[in-house]
Every structure is written in C-alpha cells, then in structure tokens.
Amino acid sequence: MNVILADQAIPYLDQVIFDDKSLALRTIPADLITTQYLNNHSNIQALLVRSLTQVNSQLVQQSNVRMIASAASGADHIDSE
C-alpha cells in the first residue's frame, strides 16, 4: 500500500476519503516528519506539509518519497534544487 504522509495540523484531512484501496493517508505531527521516520517507513510515497516542515534533499534522500505538496500559500520551505 502506498502512503501519503501528512502534517496532522492541516485542516480537513480527517474528511479525505480514498476510493483507491492502494492508497492510505497517515497523519503525524510536523516535528515527527524526519529523515529517520521516512527511512523507517518505506511505503511513504508522498508528503503533504505546511511551512513548518523544511523539505530538502537531506530529508528525503534515502526515502521513497516521489511527490511533495504544500498546504501553505508559498513554497519557500521546499528546496527544489
């Protein structure tokens, strides 16, 4: 099963329903979205973060994350290089 990992403080996530049984939404506090967490959960394919989480190559380098989305209005917390 592929997992979307999301910051639990993003509003209305509890109302997201997936018809596709191959996807799951897992929510955790932003401060637990770490390199170690991602490396220990190899089924995480996507991140849904707020501006509190700094996303860079160090965070995702050893993980299976293929997509990063932000619930913030800006993207200055995501290093695209």
TORNUTI-696859 format. One record per atom (N, C-alpha, C): x negated, z, y negated. Coordinates in steps of 0.02 Angstrom, whole numbers, padded with zeros to 5 digits, always signed. Last residue first. Layout:
% TORNUTI-696859
XZY...
END
This chain:
% TORNUTI-696859
-00801-00272-01117-00865-00305-01101-00888-00289-01031-00694-00200-01156-00682-00264-01121-00745-00301-01103-00649-00040-01154-00708-00081-01163-00700-00144-01123-00518+00036-01230-00535-00005-01172-00594-00049-01190-00484+00094-01346-00506+00140-01294-00523+00103-01229-00430-00002-01427-00498+00019-01442-00525+00069-01390-00307-00059-01423-00347-00065-01362-00418-00041-01374-00146+00005-01480-00211-00026-01488-00248-00029-01422-00032+00069-01438-00024+00009-01479-00090-00028-01490-00031+00115-01262-00045+00127-01333-00038+00062-01372-00027+00092-01132+00038+00106-01162+00029+00122-01236-00124-00034-01056-00121+00022-01102-00050+00030-01129-00193-00081-00899-00143-00090-00952-00141-00026-00993-00297-00167-00793-00293-00109-00837-00242-00125-00891-00331-00218-00627-00293-00227-00688-00291-00161-00727-00409-00182-00521-00410-00253-00541-00372-00266-00605-00499-00058-00439-00454-00073-00495-00464-00145-00517-00576-00007-00341-00541-00070-00326-00492-00089-00381-00735+00058-00404-00665+00062-00381-00638-00007-00363-00855+00064-00465-00855+00069-00392-00785+00068-00362-00818+00048-00606-00868+00007-00573-00867+00008-00496-00733+00118-00690-00703+00076-00638-00754+00040-00594-00812+00195-00778-00751+00224-00748-00729+00184-00687-00911+00107-00821-00930+00166-00782-00869+00196-00746-00842+00015-00899-00867-00006-00833-00887+00053-00790-00702+00108-00967-00762+00067-00972-00787+00051-00902-00580+00188-01054-00590+00145-00997-00651+00101-01010-00531+00343-01099-00580+00292-01116-00596+00251-01053-00375+00404-01128-00421+00385-01074-00466+00329-01098-00296+00412-01241-00336+00470-01223-00389+00452-01170-00213+00303-01252-00277+00302-01290-00322+00361-01274-00157+00286-01081-00144+00294-01153-00213+00294-01187-00140+00172-00939-00169+00228-00977-00142+00230-01048-00134+00121-00784-00090+00120-00842-00108+00183-00882-00225+00022-00670-00222+00082-00711-00174+00071-00768-00223-00037-00500-00209-00045-00571-00206+00023-00606-00254-00007-00370-00268-00075-00392-00260-00083-00468-00299+00111-00257-00279+00103-00327-00302+00035-00352-00350+00132-00133-00291+00090-00137-00265+00082-00209-00455+00222-00135-00471+00150-00135-00410+00105-00140-00493+00356-00198-00427+00328-00184-00432+00252-00188-00618+00392-00237-00590+00426-00179-00522+00400-00158-00638+00319-00353-00679+00303-00295-00651+00335-00231-00549+00383-00440-00538+00313-00422-00577+00294-00360-00609+00511-00447-00540+00503-00422-00529+00431-00399-00735+00477-00503-00730+00508-00437-00660+00500-00407-00697+00429-00629-00732+00385-00581-00725+00413-00511-00532+00491-00669-00605+00491-00672-00633+00441-00622-00403+00561-00724-00420+00490-00712-00495+00483-00723-00380+00687-00766-00399+00679-00696-00414+00606-00677-00334+00681-00895-00402+00707-00885-00425+00703-00812-00201+00636-00880-00253+00590-00904-00324+00615-00890-00118+00686-00729-00140+00699-00798-00199+00654-00817-00036+00553-00636-00078+00612-00639-00095+00625-00713+00069+00457-00531+00054+00483-00597+00014+00547-00592+00087+00308-00444+00062+00377-00440+00044+00399-00510+00190+00192-00373+00169+00219-00437+00148+00292-00426+00162+00059-00258+00182+00128-00272+00154+00149-00339+00205-00086-00163+00179-00054-00224+00205+00017-00230+00270-00135-00056+00197-00135-00050+00164-00105-00112+00404-00142-00082+00380-00082-00046+00304-00081-00036+00476-00189-00225+00424-00210-00180+00394-00148-00146+00553-00126-00314+00587-00155-00257+00537-00176-00203+00520+00020-00400+00490-00040-00371+00532-00064-00312+00566+00091-00551+00584+00082-00481+00554+00016-00457+00542+00212-00673+00518+00148-00646+00534+00145-00571+00571+00335-00720+00627+00289-00712+00607+00221-00685+00455+00401-00742+00497+00426-00687+00557+00381-00675+00409+00345-00858+00380+00322-00794+00422+00345-00735+00453+00389-00982+00498+00350-00941+00468+00324-00876+00294+00405-01068+00367+00416-01063+00401+00366-01016+00147+00464-01002+00180+00403-01027+00256+00411-01015+00088+00569-00940+00118+00582-01006+00152+00520-01035+00022+00529-00826+00089+00558-00819+00124+00572-00885-00055+00376-00816-00056+00440-00852+00015+00468-00850-00054+00297-00655-00033+00302-00725-00042+00373-00751-00098+00177-00539-00111+00245-00562-00096+00249-00636-00021+00089-00418-00032+00088-00490-00041+00161-00510-00076+00038-00258-00053+00092-00302-00070+00076-00374-00028-00043-00109-00063-00046-00173-00033+00005-00221-00042+00000+00059+00000+00000+00000-00044+00000-00062
END
